[in-house]
Amino acid sequence: MHNKQIICTACDGKGLLMDDEQWQYSCTICEGEGVIDANKGRDLKPDFDIDEMNRTLE
């Protein structure tokens, strides 16, 4: 059986998201790959910090 991959709708398959100030960052849904493996369960990551502009802090 082959892995079925679907295009990430959050980043439109690009792997990058952009905020209102034109800053680009890796998509947190597909982890920057642009596709999501439909057969793989989604791992929930631990809570992460955000700043006052609601951007993730790495």
N, C-alpha and C positions, 0 to 999 in steps of 0.2 A: 504494500500500500504506500502511496506517495503522500508527502505532506501537502496539504492544501493551504495555500497562503492567500490572504486577502489584503487588499490595499488599505492602509491605515487611513480612516476618514478624518482623523484629527489633523494630520499634516498633508493630506492628499498624496501620499506616497513619496514625499520628498525627504522625510526624516527630520525636517526642521520646522520649528514654529517661530512666529515673529510676534513681538508685542507691539503696543501702540507707538513706541518710540523707535521702531524699526530694528530692535535688537533681535538677533536670531539665536536660537538655542535648540538643543537636541530635543526631539519629541519624547515626552515622558510616557506616552502610550505604547509606542512601538520600539522605544529605546533607540531611536535614530535610524532604524533599519528601513522604514517606509512600508513594511509589510508585517502582518501579524499571522502567526501560524495558528490556523483554526483548530488543529488537533491538540495543541498545547494549552494547558490551563493557564490563566493569567496569574502570575505571582504578584501579590500585593507587597509593595515595598514598605519599609517602615516609614513612619511619619517623617517629614522633612520640614525644614524651616523656610519661611517666606519673609520677605521684607515688607515694608509699608506699601509698596506698589504691587503687592501680590505676585512677586517673582520668586522662583525657587532659589535658595542659597545652597551652593555645593561646597 
